[in-house]
Structure formats: C-alpha cells, structure tokens
Amino acid sequence: MSNKITLTTSTLALGALLTGCAHTLPTGIALEETDSFDHRDDIIVSGAIHTENGKTAPGNIRVTVEGETFEGNEETFNGKQAFYKLTANNTADLHGKTYWVTVQAEDPEAEVECFIKDTGITHPTHVSESHGTGSATCRLVHN
C-alpha cells in the first residue's frame, strides 16, 4: 500500500511542476541601494535597527521571491534606515510575485523595523511593515 501512496505523491508533485506551479525568478533581479521611498512605480524595501538606548546597530536585510533566493538578495547595513529598490531586466516581470523581506540584527535584543512598498505611479498601492526584537519579516504580494 505504501508503494502506491509514494507513487501517487510523486506523480502529483511531478504534475504540479509540469503544469506551471514551479516559480521562476525575474531575469536580472537585484537589489539597488536608493535614498528613500520617494520613487514611483518601484518596489522599495527598507530596514532599520536600534538598540535599547536608541543607537543604530548593524544587521542585514534579505529579500526572497516566491520563497527563492537570488544572487545579491542580501545586504548588510549599519542599522540606520536603509532603502533598496528591486530591479530586473524587465520590471514588468516583478508583477505577480510574492516578496518576503527579513531584517536581522546582530544584537538579538535590538529593535528591528521592516518595510516593503509598491510605490505605484502616483501613490503607494501596497505597503507592508513589521516590527520585532532581533528580527522582523514583512511580505508583499505584488499584482
């Protein structure tokens, strides 16, 4: 009986892959440092890290697309609010994806902020943010 279950499960998994359930990353996807959220028609990710006394603390920011990593998907920063724009060879390829942003402090007691915004042409159309101790994660479904 277990052989039939294993075969059925394997067949279903293969079928899902062949019918398009496998995700593909946009060609040329990268993080590009920028200065603020004041850009239009872009996806901007941001993070900030502060210690208990309000000073900035080092850490990193990591972006995944549909649960997949890409070359250059992680940046280290000094804790002062940092901004990164998602780019691709064809920015239209960024649509229809789910993005996860994680900000991780070197100090597990530091206060962490995570932001991701789809800025749209005239105003932000999607915004997600989270706050945590040691790390914070936020998600954006970009339509």
C-alpha positions as CSV (number, residue, x, y, z in Angstrom):
1,M,0.0,0.0,0.0
2,S,2.8,2.4,0.8
3,N,4.3,2.0,-2.7
4,K,1.0,3.2,-4.2
5,I,0.9,6.2,-1.9
6,T,4.5,7.1,-2.7
7,L,4.0,6.7,-6.4
8,T,0.8,8.8,-6.3
9,T,2.5,11.5,-4.3
10,S,5.5,11.6,-6.7
11,T,3.2,11.7,-9.7
12,L,1.2,14.6,-8.2
13,A,4.4,16.5,-7.4
14,L,5.7,16.0,-10.9
15,G,2.4,17.0,-12.4
16,A,2.4,20.2,-10.4
17,L,5.9,21.1,-11.6
18,L,5.0,20.4,-15.3
19,T,1.8,22.4,-15.1
20,G,3.5,25.6,-14.0
21,C,3.4,25.5,-10.2
22,A,7.2,25.9,-10.3
23,H,8.2,29.5,-9.7
24,T,10.7,31.4,-11.8
25,L,12.6,34.4,-10.7
26,P,12.5,37.6,-12.9
27,T,15.6,37.7,-15.1
28,G,18.3,40.0,-13.7
29,I,16.5,40.6,-10.4
30,A,18.7,42.6,-8.0
31,L,18.7,45.0,-5.0
32,E,19.9,48.5,-5.8
33,E,20.6,51.0,-3.0
34,T,18.4,54.1,-3.1
35,D,17.7,57.0,-0.8
36,S,14.0,56.8,0.2
37,F,10.5,55.6,-0.6
38,D,10.1,58.7,-2.8
39,H,10.3,56.8,-6.1
40,R,7.4,55.9,-8.3
41,D,6.5,52.6,-10.0
42,D,9.1,50.7,-8.0
43,I,9.2,48.1,-5.2
44,I,11.2,49.6,-2.3
45,V,12.4,47.5,0.7
46,S,13.7,49.1,3.9
47,G,15.0,48.2,7.3
48,A,16.2,49.9,10.5
49,I,17.8,48.6,13.6
50,H,18.1,50.4,17.0
51,T,19.4,49.3,20.4
52,E,17.6,50.0,23.7
53,N,19.3,53.3,24.1
54,G,18.2,54.5,20.6
55,K,21.5,54.0,18.8
56,T,21.7,52.2,15.5
57,A,23.0,48.6,15.4
58,P,24.4,46.6,12.5
59,G,22.5,43.8,10.7
60,N,21.3,42.7,7.3
61,I,18.3,42.8,5.0
62,R,17.3,39.8,2.9
63,V,14.7,39.5,0.1
64,T,13.2,36.3,-1.3
65,V,10.8,36.0,-4.2
66,E,8.3,33.2,-4.0
67,G,10.5,31.7,-1.3
68,E,13.6,31.6,-3.6
69,T,16.8,33.5,-3.1
70,F,18.8,35.2,-5.9
71,E,22.3,36.4,-6.3
72,G,22.7,39.6,-4.3
73,N,19.5,39.2,-2.3
74,E,21.1,40.2,1.0
75,E,22.8,43.4,2.1
76,T,24.5,44.3,5.3
77,F,23.9,47.8,6.8
78,N,24.8,49.8,9.9
79,G,21.2,49.9,11.3
80,K,20.4,53.4,10.1
81,Q,17.3,53.1,7.9
82,A,18.4,51.8,4.6
83,F,16.4,51.6,1.3
84,Y,16.8,49.2,-1.6
85,K,14.9,49.1,-4.9
86,L,14.1,45.8,-6.6
87,T,15.2,45.8,-10.2
88,A,15.0,43.3,-13.0
89,N,15.9,43.2,-16.7
90,N,12.2,43.8,-17.4
91,T,10.5,45.4,-14.4
92,A,7.1,44.1,-15.6
93,D,8.5,40.6,-14.6
94,L,8.3,41.8,-11.0
95,H,4.5,41.7,-11.1
96,G,2.5,38.7,-9.9
97,K,5.1,37.6,-7.3
98,T,5.2,37.4,-3.5
99,Y,8.1,39.1,-1.8
100,W,9.4,38.4,1.7
101,V,11.8,40.8,3.4
102,T,13.6,39.9,6.6
103,V,15.7,42.3,8.6
104,Q,18.0,40.6,11.1
105,A,20.0,42.5,13.8
106,E,23.4,41.2,15.0
107,D,22.1,42.1,18.5
108,P,19.2,39.7,19.3
109,E,17.8,42.4,21.7
110,A,17.8,45.2,19.2
111,E,14.5,46.8,17.9
112,V,14.0,46.0,14.2
113,E,11.8,47.5,11.6
114,C,11.0,46.0,8.2
115,F,9.2,47.8,5.3
116,I,8.2,47.0,1.7
117,K,6.3,49.3,-0.5
118,D,5.0,49.1,-4.1
119,T,5.1,52.8,-4.8
120,G,2.9,52.9,-7.9
121,I,2.9,55.8,-10.4
122,T,1.1,58.4,-8.2
123,H,1.0,56.9,-4.7
124,P,1.8,53.7,-2.7
125,T,-0.5,50.9,-3.8
126,H,0.7,48.2,-1.4
127,V,2.5,48.6,1.9
128,S,3.7,46.1,4.5
129,E,5.6,46.7,7.6
130,S,6.6,44.8,10.8
131,H,8.5,45.5,14.0
132,G,10.2,43.0,16.2
133,T,13.1,42.2,18.6
134,G,16.1,40.8,16.9
135,S,14.4,40.4,13.6
136,A,11.3,41.4,11.6
137,T,9.7,40.0,8.5
138,C,7.2,41.5,6.1
139,R,5.5,40.3,2.9
140,L,4.1,41.9,-0.2
141,V,2.0,40.3,-2.9
142,H,2.7,42.4,-6.0
143,N,-0.1,42.2,-8.5
